[in-house]
Amino acid sequence: MTLSLQNIIPQINAKIHGTISTAEIDLVSIDSRSMQNNENTLFFALSGSNYDAHHYISELIDKGVQNFVVTYIPENLEGKATFYVVQNTKNALQQFAAYYRNLFHFPIIGITGSNGKTIVKEWLNFLLSPDYNIIRSPKSYNSQVGVPLSVLAINEKHNLGIFEAGISTVNEMEALQKIIKPSIGILTNIGSAHDEGFANIGEKIKEKIKLFKDVEVLIYNKNKTIEQFLPCIDIHVNDKNQASKTFNWSFKEKDADVFISKSTLLDKTVLNIIYKNAAFDIKVPFLDDASVENAIHCLMVLLYFNYSIETIENRIDLLYPVEMRLKVKNGINNTTIIDDSYSSDFQSLKIALDFLESQKQHKKKTLILSDIFQSGLSNDELYTRVSQLVIANKIHRVIGIGETISNYKTKFINCGTFKSTDDFMEAFDSLTFENETLLVKGARSFEFEKIVTLLEQKTHETVLEINLNAITHNLSYYKSKLKPTTKLMVMVKAFGYGNGGFEIAKLLEHLKVDYLGVAFADEGISLKIAGIKTKIMVLNPENTSFPSIIQYELEPEIYCMKGLNAFLKITEQKKLVGYPIHIKIDTGMHRLGFQEQDLPVLIETLKNTPSIKVKSILSHLATSDDLENRNFANQQINLFEHLSTKIIQELEINPIRHILNTSGISNFGESQYDMVRLGIGLYGISNDDKEQKYLENVSTLKSVISQIRVIQKGESVGYSRRFVADSTTKIATIPIGYADGIARSWGNQVGYVTIRNKKAAILGSICMDMLMVDCTEIDCTEGDSVIIFGENPTVKLIAEKTNTIPYEILTSISQRVKRVFYRV
């Protein structure tokens, strides 16, 4: 995208403050943290109930950005840049994208539905790319903001677009329709995802199909539930007297445009297609219903485009599982790997580089990159832009793999190239990878998964997958409950509640939380050594850790006079001035803290102590999650108000005050004071079932089937023969046990795992390193994936059945279980 500001500004009805630059804009940005922001950036300062990008404009000006679309001009910045003031910056972004979309006149495929949007998009890109220069949404950029950013990547060389549109409630699709303006529509599976935003399934369908009001054709699975709503957008169904706007398929309705029956052949699904009075077979390389349905939507597009049966058969047979996530993995020699080994296009490279910056764990950054396809740019312009991205993101080393990127080696500093992935692998032992973060990004044809396998630290096959998007979502949910002035501390103690300390802390720092909370000094020291700069409070410091706390600039919670005197002694010896401390008051938890009778001595001691400064005063609610004990919580809050006010008045200070934890944020929002402390809620767990549906699952513990055996009636499983079969039973052994954190009380048919979306009861005692399950009714094989917990069973369910709390389940997961962090 390259446009002049003179063309852009009239489209968004902005009032101009400053001088319109004659320079062309080649980047539209909404992320102040992106290292790609520069003098040619037009920055849209989006704001919402829990964020406001206007706060970061000063930092962006320092980086060279000069053009901002805003709803107001931040204080003291008038004249320091050019501001385009609008009523709503998100609407302005959408208006600009709709204008830009109308500059191009080639077919656009618009996809919506509850499930399968991204997979259908990626498969269509694969199937049609031999014949078209395609622009498509990167990853799952399908939101009110993601869609305009996707469309703004179109350039003059593209001749087909594929964009997905996702909505979560009513009155959202109309704006996306104006931006995408599809000529071909695909309605994928309509399921229960995001149901909470709609009154019923009918309302959801009616809203989603608004995307298709101007399409030439709508492709969908023919059924009465959908068809009753198509007239709402003037799409005629089965009206043979008019040119039909629909092109439908069905397994059941024989009057569908394409009637399909299916069977299985080994590891493939065979589709018998009846279309235009002709019959033919297509093999789909999947067995599960979701993948087959997604493949059929792609097949329908190929039929609509009049591809030959032979071409359709050959291409559909090559479909592959789509990896929709950027994964963070531990690598060899103290490296961190960001695995994006299944896509290589310019837009997704920009996204991956931003993710690299948010998750880098080492100063040194290396990019392993294949040839880039479908940019719509000449190779000279493309690799010039890639080089500029590499420079902007301060990449230390580039390893290029492919014939084309090898020809442009000189455009990169510190670059080595290989003609193929095999060439790289042959030279692997002569290359050095250590103490660095590696972004591995390659087109699928380069099979970069082989490179990831070489680089990855080898551990056993059980992994805990951490969804960083879900953490961001949950953080936003709780921030939406806060006043704009309320600060936020997020707890990352106990290895991030078992999910991973540094990786989550790095994301939270990227999201600009005010404080991180840890239990002990060594947790905070590890984060500081790893490069975390956000302020860290140590909630349970031991006196012996005070020198280290000061050395690493951590901030201790002080909860007794012994601790205060010990800390004062060290700060005075070191001649420190105003070192921050946090005073803990006991208001009824009776765990740690100063009690009311301690205040006279505490206040007197603090009156003449220039070496320290009371940064905050805090307490902790004992019953914030139990509304039957609301009166006790209110007593605590009232006592906190009384005692903290006494300290403030006596010392004439203005500290941060905070008492609310996760449940407190939801149940006692009127007592936010100056800061709140978010804990288990960040990780997707609420004590309130109504609130739980608004949170996203963060952690999924996965393993695999090591072995399958069949036992007969009377045979037993495991130690002490606690399970004896009463009939022929198929048993699967899973390589995870109580040494990995799975409670033995979850065994003996109390608990279950999920294999191929079906429950498999745990049989007999859980062993140290293994457990056995009943998979008699499940069509599974050795090597199949197994869900230990996640969406089903949930951590909350396991906690309820084993008479404990979710905290214990999460924090019990052993460090020998590899953590894999990913972003969708």
URVEN-V706612 format. One record per backbone hydrogen bond with DSSP energy under -0.5 kcal/mol. CO is the residue of the C=O (numbers start at 1). NH is the residue of the N-H. If there is no record, write none. Layout:
CO,NH + CO,NH
This chain:
3,25 + 4,7 + 4,8 + 5,9 + 6,10 + 8,11 + 8,12 + 9,12 + 9,14 + 10,13 + 14,16 + 15,85 + 16,18 + 17,83 + 23,5 + 24,26 + 25,3 + 27,42 + 29,44 + 30,32 + 31,34 + 34,37 + 38,41 + 40,26 + 40,27 + 41,43 + 41,67 + 42,29 + 42,44 + 43,45 + 43,69 + 44,46 + 46,53 + 48,51 + 51,48 + 52,55 + 53,56 + 54,57 + 56,60 + 57,61 + 58,62 + 59,63 + 60,65 + 61,64 + 66,82 + 67,43 + 68,70 + 68,84 + 69,45 + 70,86 + 72,74 + 74,77 + 77,80 + 81,79 + 81,83 + 82,68 + 83,17 + 83,85 + 84,70 + 85,15 + 88,92 + 89,93 + 90,94 + 91,95 + 92,96 + 93,97 + 94,98 + 95,99 + 96,100 + 97,101 + 98,102 + 100,103 + 101,104 + 107,161 + 108,110 + 108,183 + 108,184 + 109,163 + 110,186 + 111,165 + 112,188 + 116,120 + 117,121 + 118,122 + 119,123 + 120,124 + 121,125 + 122,126 + 123,127 + 124,128 + 125,129 + 128,131 + 128,132 + 132,134 + 133,159 + 133,160 + 135,162 + 138,141 + 140,142 + 142,166 + 143,147 + 145,149 + 146,150 + 147,151 + 148,152 + 150,153 + 151,154 + 155,158 + 159,107 + 160,135 + 161,109 + 162,137 + 163,111 + 169,172 + 172,176 + 173,177 + 174,178 + 175,179 + 176,180 + 177,181 + 183,216 + 183,217 + 184,110 + 185,219 + 186,112 + 186,188 + 187,221 + 189,114 + 189,115 + 189,191 + 192,195 + 194,197 + 195,198 + 197,170 + 200,204 + 201,205 + 202,206 + 203,207 + 204,208 + 205,209 + 207,210 + 208,211 + 209,212 + 210,213 + 212,215 + 217,185 + 218,247 + 219,187 + 220,222 + 220,249 + 223,227 + 224,228 + 226,229 + 226,230 + 227,230 + 227,231 + 229,232 + 230,233 + 230,235 + 231,234 + 234,236 + 236,238 + 236,245 + 238,240 + 239,242 + 242,244 + 245,218 + 247,220 + 248,258 + 249,222 + 250,260 + 252,254 + 253,256 + 257,276 + 258,250 + 259,274 + 261,272 + 263,270 + 265,268 + 268,265 + 268,270 + 269,271 + 269,284 + 270,263 + 270,272 + 271,273 + 271,282 + 272,261 + 273,275 + 273,280 + 274,259 + 275,278 + 278,275 + 280,273 + 282,271 + 282,284 + 284,269 + 284,286 + 288,292 + 289,293 + 290,294 + 291,295 + 292,296 + 293,297 + 294,298 + 295,299 + 296,300 + 297,301 + 298,302 + 299,303 + 300,304 + 301,305 + 302,307 + 303,306 + 308,312 + 309,313 + 310,314 + 311,315 + 312,316 + 313,317 + 315,318 + 316,285 + 316,319 + 321,323 + 322,324 + 325,327 + 326,823 + 327,329 + 327,339 + 328,821 + 329,337 + 330,457 + 331,334 + 331,335 + 332,335 + 333,435 + 335,331 + 336,438 + 337,329 + 337,339 + 338,340 + 338,440 + 339,327 + 340,343 + 340,442 + 341,448 + 342,444 + 344,373 + 345,349 + 346,350 + 347,351 + 348,352 + 349,353 + 350,354 + 351,355 + 352,356 + 353,357 + 354,358 + 355,359 + 356,360 + 364,437 + 365,396 + 365,397 + 366,368 + 366,439 + 367,369 + 367,399 + 368,441 + 369,401 + 378,382 + 379,383 + 380,384 + 381,385 + 382,386 + 383,387 + 384,388 + 385,389 + 386,390 + 387,391 + 388,392 + 389,393 + 390,395 + 391,394 + 397,367 + 398,400 + 398,416 + 399,369 + 400,418 + 401,371 + 402,406 + 403,407 + 404,407 + 404,408 + 405,408 + 406,409 + 408,411 + 409,412 + 414,398 + 416,400 + 418,402 + 420,424 + 421,425 + 422,426 + 423,427 + 425,428 + 427,430 + 427,431 + 428,431 + 431,433 + 435,364 + 436,336 + 436,438 + 437,366 + 437,439 + 438,338 + 438,440 + 439,368 + 439,441 + 440,340 + 441,370 + 443,446 + 444,447 + 447,450 + 448,452 + 449,453 + 450,454 + 451,455 + 452,456 + 455,332 + 462,818 + 463,465 + 463,702 + 464,820 + 465,467 + 465,700 + 466,468 + 466,822 + 467,471 + 468,472 + 469,473 + 470,474 + 471,475 + 472,476 + 473,477 + 474,478 + 475,479 + 476,480 + 478,481 + 479,482 + 483,486 + 487,676 + 488,514 + 488,515 + 489,678 + 490,517 + 492,496 + 493,497 + 494,498 + 495,500 + 496,499 + 500,504 + 501,505 + 502,506 + 503,507 + 504,508 + 505,509 + 506,510 + 507,511 + 508,513 + 509,512 + 515,490 + 516,537 + 517,492 + 517,493 + 518,539 + 519,540 + 520,523 + 520,524 + 521,525 + 522,526 + 523,527 + 524,528 + 525,529 + 526,530 + 527,532 + 528,531 + 535,516 + 536,555 + 537,518 + 537,539 + 538,541 + 538,557 + 542,545 + 543,546 + 545,549 + 546,550 + 547,551 + 548,552 + 549,554 + 550,553 + 554,556 + 555,538 + 556,582 + 557,559 + 558,584 + 559,593 + 560,564 + 561,565 + 562,566 + 563,567 + 564,568 + 565,569 + 566,570 + 567,571 + 568,572 + 569,573 + 570,574 + 571,576 + 572,575 + 579,613 + 580,556 + 581,615 + 581,616 + 582,558 + 582,584 + 583,618 + 584,594 + 585,587 + 594,586 + 595,598 + 595,599 + 596,599 + 598,602 + 599,603 + 600,604 + 601,605 + 602,606 + 603,607 + 604,608 + 605,608 + 606,609 + 609,612 + 610,578 + 611,579 + 613,581 + 613,615 + 615,656 + 616,583 + 617,658 + 618,585 + 623,626 + 625,627 + 626,629 + 627,630 + 629,633 + 630,634 + 631,635 + 632,636 + 633,637 + 634,638 + 635,639 + 636,640 + 637,641 + 638,642 + 639,643 + 640,644 + 641,645 + 642,646 + 643,647 + 644,648 + 645,649 + 646,650 + 647,651 + 648,652 + 648,653 + 656,617 + 657,674 + 657,675 + 658,619 + 659,621 + 660,677 + 661,665 + 662,666 + 663,667 + 664,668 + 668,671 + 669,672 + 672,675 + 674,487 + 676,489 + 676,678 + 677,679 + 678,491 + 679,682 + 679,683 + 680,683 + 680,685 + 681,684 + 683,698 + 687,689 + 688,692 + 689,693 + 691,694 + 692,695 + 698,467 + 700,465 + 700,702 + 701,788 + 701,789 + 702,463 + 703,786 + 704,706 + 704,735 + 705,783 + 707,733 + 709,731 + 711,729 + 712,715 + 715,725 + 717,723 + 718,721 + 719,722 + 723,717 + 725,714 + 729,711 + 729,731 + 730,775 + 731,709 + 732,773 + 733,706 + 733,707 + 734,736 + 734,771 + 737,740 + 737,742 + 738,741 + 740,814 + 741,743 + 743,746 + 744,747 + 746,751 + 747,750 + 751,762 + 753,760 + 754,787 + 755,758 + 758,755 + 760,753 + 761,774 + 762,749 + 763,772 + 764,748 + 767,738 + 768,739 + 770,767 + 771,734 + 772,763 + 773,732 + 773,775 + 775,778 + 778,780 + 781,784 + 784,705 + 786,703 + 786,788 + 787,754 + 789,701 + 793,790 + 793,792 + 794,798 + 795,799 + 796,800 + 797,801 + 798,802 + 799,804 + 800,803 + 805,808 + 805,809 + 806,810 + 807,811 + 808,812 + 810,813 + 814,817 + 816,818 + 818,464 + 820,466 + 821,328 + 822,468 + 822,469 + 823,326 + 824,140
